[in-house]
Every structure is written in structure tokens, then in C-alpha cells.
Amino acid sequence: MPVSQPCADLLVEALNQSLAFLKSDEGHFFFASLATARAITFYLGRSRLSQARELAAALLMAMIFAIVVAATESQTSKLMMAGLQCKSFEVTGNAMELTARVGDNPQSSGIK
């Protein structure tokens, strides 16, 4: 029983776009910016000054909002959700069959 091609195509395209972003200069810049902001937040949070700790909390919230905005604006998340919500009976049947085979014998997962 083959996997429904449209559902599989959506998920593969989402993974390809995610990988392309991770390898791109924009992806490197985004994660470097988050790492820098996290380091600054860590050191501000350890300060004795209440204003520094408040600034650390604000920076932490800004990082969370940046991640949420990036995820909602991304075409990749929309493709991933469409692929996961695909209502193909073939996909559901294959997943249950594969789970049953793996549960019976982990060596024969059927994946080659």
C-alpha cells in the first residue's frame, strides 16, 4: 500500500525548506543572534541590580516572540502542518502497519 504522494510531498518539501534555511546565511545569522541575546540575557539575569534582571526578562520575551514570529511567517511551518493534517487513509494505514511490524520485530521495520 503506497503512501499518498501529495501528503509525502508536503512533508518532504517542508523538510527541504528547513534544511535550506539552516544552511543559509540568514539561518546562521538568526541563530547567532539568538545565541548572542541568550548570552547577554544570562549575564544580565545574574546581576544584583533589579533593572538588569528586568532587562534580562524583557530580552528573553523578545527572543520568544522572535521565534514565534519566524515560525508563523515561515512557509515551512504551513507545509509541515498541512502534511501532518493530511487526511489520507493510506498514510494512517501505513503508519499503523509499520508500528505493528516494528512492535513485533524491531529488526524488520520495513524501511530500506
Wavefront OBJ file of the C-alpha trace (Angstrom):
o trace
v 0.000 0.000 0.000
v 1.834 3.151 -1.166
v 1.947 6.334 0.868
v -0.245 9.093 -0.515
v 2.036 11.130 -2.760
v 0.594 14.606 -2.000
v 0.992 14.120 1.762
v 4.536 12.839 1.431
v 5.426 15.641 -0.985
v 4.261 18.285 1.505
v 6.385 16.860 4.296
v 9.460 16.382 2.097
v 9.182 19.938 0.779
v 8.879 21.295 4.326
v 11.985 19.375 5.390
v 13.904 20.583 2.327
v 12.984 24.188 3.072
v 14.004 23.791 6.721
v 17.350 22.342 5.729
v 17.893 25.120 3.189
v 17.201 27.727 5.883
v 19.590 26.079 8.330
v 22.341 26.092 5.705
v 21.682 29.671 4.544
v 23.416 32.825 5.719
v 20.094 34.113 7.061
v 19.692 30.967 9.180
v 23.219 31.291 10.554
v 22.606 34.953 11.352
v 19.277 34.183 13.051
v 20.753 31.514 15.316
v 23.888 33.558 16.027
v 21.667 36.477 17.049
v 19.650 34.222 19.351
v 22.827 32.808 20.902
v 24.214 36.296 21.478
v 20.969 37.531 23.005
v 20.841 34.422 25.199
v 24.378 35.041 26.480
v 23.570 38.669 27.268
v 20.345 37.595 28.980
v 22.225 35.042 31.071
v 24.738 37.589 32.367
v 22.101 40.261 32.967
v 19.982 37.755 34.877
v 22.854 37.048 37.278
v 23.277 40.720 38.150
v 22.370 42.085 41.566
v 20.608 45.073 40.019
v 16.873 44.642 39.657
v 16.890 46.745 36.461
v 19.370 44.334 34.851
v 17.209 41.344 35.777
v 14.146 43.107 34.373
v 16.051 43.799 31.149
v 17.037 40.116 31.014
v 13.375 39.114 31.325
v 12.420 41.556 28.568
v 15.173 40.189 26.312
v 14.003 36.658 26.973
v 10.447 37.582 25.987
v 11.756 39.324 22.859
v 13.620 36.148 21.861
v 10.484 34.064 22.369
v 8.445 36.489 20.268
v 11.119 36.467 17.535
v 10.970 32.678 17.349
v 7.175 32.638 17.305
v 7.020 35.294 14.581
v 9.647 33.483 12.499
v 7.720 30.228 12.813
v 4.351 31.731 11.917
v 5.718 33.688 8.960
v 7.554 30.669 7.587
v 6.111 28.778 4.651
v 7.797 25.689 6.082
v 5.569 25.536 9.150
v 2.469 25.839 6.959
v 3.665 22.991 4.723
v 4.507 20.855 7.748
v 1.083 21.382 9.310
v -0.668 20.636 6.003
v 1.322 17.425 5.632
v 0.654 16.340 9.209
v -3.055 17.089 8.939
v -3.395 15.191 5.667
v -6.498 13.037 5.910
v -5.225 10.171 3.788
v -6.399 6.756 4.925
v -3.422 5.231 3.129
v -0.978 7.203 5.299
v -2.801 6.265 8.505
v -2.970 2.611 7.491
v 0.731 2.510 6.607
v 1.685 4.140 9.902
v -0.319 1.625 11.906
v 1.063 -1.282 9.865
v 4.633 -0.044 10.320
v 4.096 0.460 14.056
v 2.724 -3.082 14.378
v 5.684 -4.552 12.460
v 8.234 -2.593 14.499
v 6.499 -3.577 17.739
v 6.583 -7.256 16.774
v 10.154 -7.282 15.500
v 12.297 -4.132 15.746
v 14.753 -5.533 13.187
v 12.142 -5.729 10.415
v 10.800 -2.190 10.259
v 10.181 -2.391 6.528
v 12.269 0.731 5.948
v 15.031 0.233 3.445
l 1 2 3 4 5 6 7 8 9 10 11 12 13 14 15 16 17 18 19 20 21 22 23 24 25 26 27 28 29 30 31 32 33 34 35 36 37 38 39 40 41 42 43 44 45 46 47 48 49 50 51 52 53 54 55 56 57 58 59 60 61 62 63 64 65 66 67 68 69 70 71 72 73 74 75 76 77 78 79 80 81 82 83 84 85 86 87 88 89 90 91 92 93 94 95 96 97 98 99 100 101 102 103 104 105 106 107 108 109 110 111 112
